[in-house]
Amino acid sequence: MIAEPDRSPGGHRSYPAGTVVLLGVIKSAQRLGFTLDEVAELLDAGRREHPTPDLRDRAGVKLAEIDRKIHDLQTIRDALVRVIEARCDSLTNCSCTDCPLPYADLAGPEGERA
């Protein structure tokens, strides 16, 4: 996505100001959830200098993905709250009343622990 930088005699990379700005754009896009491959494709579309709905379309897809993740995380959060409120004490042999978790019975077929 960026050109190979010049190097000083001591081997330090020297980036032009435009590259520093581009790196900021790349990092901002990553914070929005875009992968480096997606960022590269969006930058390429922008370099063609033709208006394109590509960013809006991809942002819409990314938003739906984030909404699904938020829903999944809320479901997990709600389950953890139930576990805490029920005072669960074991995944395998919970002694709380009305345990919200289907705990595993690790006893073998003849009542022996596995």
N, C-alpha and C positions, 0 to 999 in steps of 0.2 A: 504494500500500500504506500510505502514511502521509499524514496530513492536511497541508495547506499550513500551514507554521508562521507564527506571528506574527512581525512584524519590528519591530525597535527603530527609533526615529527616525533612527538612522544607517544603517538598512538591514540590520542583522545579523539572522539568523534565530534565533529562540528556540524550542527544542523542549522540550516537557514531558518529565519523567523517563520516563513510560511509552513515549514514542516512542523514547527512547534505548535502552531495553530491547528494544523491537521491532526496532530496527536491528541490535542484537546477535544476535537470533534469526535475522533475515534473512541476516546475514553468515555465521552458523554453518551455516545450511542451504545457502548457496552453497558453503562449504568442503566440504560433503558431496557436492557435485556437482549440486545442484538448480539449474535456471535460475531467473531472476526470475519468469517466467511460472508455473513449477511451484510456487515459493514462494508466489506470490499465490494460487494455487488451494488450496494446503494451508492457508494462513492463513484463507481464506474458509470452508473446510470446518470448521476449528477454531472459527470464530466462530459457527457454527450450533449449537454446544454439544451436539451429539449424538455419542456415540462412533462412530468410523468407522475401518474398517481402511485408509483411504486412505493414510495415512502409511506404514504397514507394507507395503502393496502397492507403493507407489511406491519405497520404500526397497529392496524386493526386486528390482524392475526395475533400479534404479540400481546395486545390487550386481552383478547379472548383467552390466550394461554395463561396470562397472569391471573385473570378472573377465576379460571379453573384451579390454579394453584392456591389462590386465596380460599376458595370454597373447600378444597381438600384440607388445607391447614386449619380452617375453622372447624371442620369435622373432627380432626385430630385433637384440637384444643378442647372441644366440647367433651370428647371421650376422656381426656386427661382430667378435666374438672370433675367428671362423674367418679373416676377412680379415686381422686383425692377426697371428695366429699363422702364417698362410701368407706373411706379409710382402708382400702385394699392393702393387703400386706404380702401377697405372693402371687406370682403368675401360675404357680403349679398347685397351690394348696391354700387358697385365700380363705380366711376365717371370718370375713365381714358378712353381714347380712345383706341380701340383695346385691351381690357382687355384679357389677356391670360387665365384667370380663368372663369369657368362657375359658376358665383356667384348665390347664393340661393336667390330666391324670397320668402321672409318671409311674404308677404302679403297674407291674407286669400282670399277666393273665392270672397269676395266683396270688395277687396282692403284694408281691415283692417289688421293691423299688428297682427301677432300671439303672 
